[in-house]
Structure formats: structure tokens, C-alpha cells
Amino acid sequence: MRWLDMPPVWLAACLLAGWLQARIAPAPDLGLWADAGGWVLLGLAALLMAKAALQFRRYRTTIIPGESPDALITGGIFRYSRNPIYLADLLILAALGLIWSSLLALFLVPVLFVVLDRRFIRYEERRLEEAFGARFEEYAGRTRRWI
């Protein structure tokens, strides 16, 4: 697998760009509410990731994009979002953008959204549909892709 085919690489690149912008050309401090909101979003992201990772472990299927899934996870956090880890990635970027007062990081949230959707999610959902057929279609019909 190429390193560009790993979502954490894309998140890390966005975080690095946002952090560098905050250090090189700092924006005005967004204030205490932005900091508090950032920490809340960061906590929510950690919770989403942990719950999703536990589900992958429980069902003994891969968490690695591009690998063949052994199970279709539809319970737990996956009842509410088909992509809680990708949602957590966006929350992390937004959270740290608020905490660092990085306007670039906040601008990159929708950019990362598009990258995750087009480069990873659509491909993964095609693989799930091929592997699980009608079960995946039924799940996708009742559970939103993001929230």
C-alpha cells in the first residue's frame, strides 16, 4: 500500500500545515470559547475513534483502508455513522484549528472532507457492497455516511 493511501497521512499533512501557519503567521487568538470548543471536539473525536476501533476489534475485521473486510459492522457507533473514524479525523482538524487559532487548519476541514470522501470512502463502500451485497445496501439506506 502506498503511503498516500492512508487517511492518517492526509490528516497529519493538514495538521502540520495548520500548525505551521499558526506558528509562522499567527491569526488573532480566537478566544476562550474557541479553546473550550476545541477541547470538546477533541474529546468527542477521541471517543468516536475509540468506540469504532473497539467495534473493529470485536468483529475481528480490518481497520486498514484497502484491505478486505471480514465483517459488516452495523451496531454500536456504526448505527449513527458509517464513517465515525473519518468523522473523528475532521473533528480533530477542526479542534486543533480552534485551539491553535489556525485559520488554515479550519479552512482545510472541508478540503479533508472531500479527500476522505472521494479518495477513501467511496472506494471502501464499493468494496463493502461487493462483499456484503444487499446487507450493505440496506445498512447504507438507513445509516448516514457522516452523521
C-alpha positions in Angstrom: 0.0 0.0 0.0 1.3 3.4 -0.9 1.7 5.9 1.9 -0.7 8.3 0.2 -3.4 5.6 0.6 -3.5 6.0 4.3 -6.0 8.6 5.7 -3.9 9.4 8.8 -1.2 10.7 6.3 -3.8 13.2 4.9 -4.8 14.2 8.4 -1.2 14.7 9.5 -0.4 16.8 6.4 -3.4 19.1 7.2 -2.4 19.3 10.9 1.2 20.1 10.0 0.1 22.9 7.6 -2.3 24.3 10.2 0.3 24.2 12.9 2.9 25.8 10.7 0.5 28.6 9.7 -0.2 29.2 13.4 3.5 29.5 14.2 4.7 31.4 11.1 1.7 33.8 10.6 -0.4 33.6 13.7 -4.1 34.7 13.4 -5.7 36.6 16.2 -6.5 34.5 19.2 -10.0 33.1 18.7 -10.7 33.3 22.4 -11.5 31.1 25.4 -14.7 29.8 23.8 -12.8 28.6 20.8 -10.3 26.9 23.0 -13.0 25.2 25.1 -14.9 24.2 21.9 -11.7 22.8 20.5 -11.1 20.6 23.6 -14.7 19.4 23.5 -14.3 18.5 19.8 -11.0 16.7 20.5 -12.6 14.7 23.3 -15.5 13.8 21.0 -13.1 12.7 18.3 -11.2 10.5 20.7 -14.4 8.9 21.9 -15.6 8.2 18.3 -12.2 6.7 17.4 -12.1 4.5 20.5 -15.6 3.2 20.0 -15.0 2.5 16.4 -11.7 0.8 17.0 -13.3 -1.4 19.6 -16.0 -2.4 17.2 -13.4 -3.4 14.6 -11.6 -5.5 17.2 -14.9 -7.0 18.5 -15.8 -8.1 15.0 -12.3 -9.2 14.1 -12.2 -7.3 10.9 -9.6 -4.9 9.5 -9.5 -1.2 10.3 -7.0 -0.6 7.4 -8.4 1.0 4.3 -8.0 -1.1 1.2 -7.9 -4.4 3.0 -10.7 -6.9 2.5 -13.3 -6.7 5.3 -14.3 -9.9 7.1 -17.4 -8.4 8.7 -20.0 -5.7 8.2 -20.2 -3.6 11.3 -23.7 -2.0 11.7 -24.0 -1.8 15.5 -22.5 0.4 18.2 -21.3 3.8 16.9 -21.8 2.5 13.3 -25.6 2.7 13.9 -25.2 6.5 13.7 -22.4 7.0 11.1 -20.9 4.7 8.5 -17.6 6.5 8.9 -17.0 7.5 12.6 -13.2 7.4 12.2 -13.3 9.8 9.3 -15.7 12.0 11.1 -13.3 12.0 14.0 -10.4 13.0 11.7 -12.4 16.1 10.7 -13.2 16.9 14.3 -9.5 16.6 15.2 -8.5 19.0 12.5 -11.3 21.5 13.5 -10.5 21.1 17.2 -6.8 21.8 16.8 -7.5 24.6 14.3 -9.6 26.3 17.1 -7.1 25.6 19.8 -4.1 26.8 17.7 -6.1 29.7 16.3 -5.1 28.4 12.9 -7.4 29.7 10.1 -5.6 27.4 7.6 -6.5 24.3 9.6 -10.1 25.4 9.8 -10.1 26.1 6.0 -8.6 22.6 5.4 -11.5 20.9 7.2 -13.8 20.9 4.1 -10.7 20.0 1.9 -10.0 17.0 4.0 -13.7 16.1 3.9 -13.6 16.0 0.1 -10.3 14.0 0.1 -11.7 11.4 2.6 -15.0 11.1 0.7 -13.5 10.8 -2.8 -10.3 9.0 -2.2 -11.3 6.6 0.6 -15.0 6.3 1.5 -16.4 5.8 -2.0 -13.8 3.1 -2.7 -14.4 1.4 0.6 -18.2 1.4 0.2 -17.9 -0.2 -3.2 -15.8 -3.0 -1.6 -18.4 -3.4 1.1 -21.2 -3.6 -1.4 -19.3 -6.2 -3.4 -18.5 -8.2 -0.2 -21.9 -7.9 1.5 -24.4 -7.0 -1.2 -27.9 -6.4 -0.1 -26.9 -6.3 3.6 -24.6 -3.3 2.9 -27.2 -1.6 0.7 -29.8 -1.9 3.5 -27.4 -0.6 6.1 -26.4 2.3 3.8 -30.0 3.1 3.3 -30.7 3.5 7.0 -27.4 4.9 8.2 -25.9 8.2 7.1 -22.4 8.3 5.7 -21.2 11.0 8.1 -23.7 11.9 10.8 
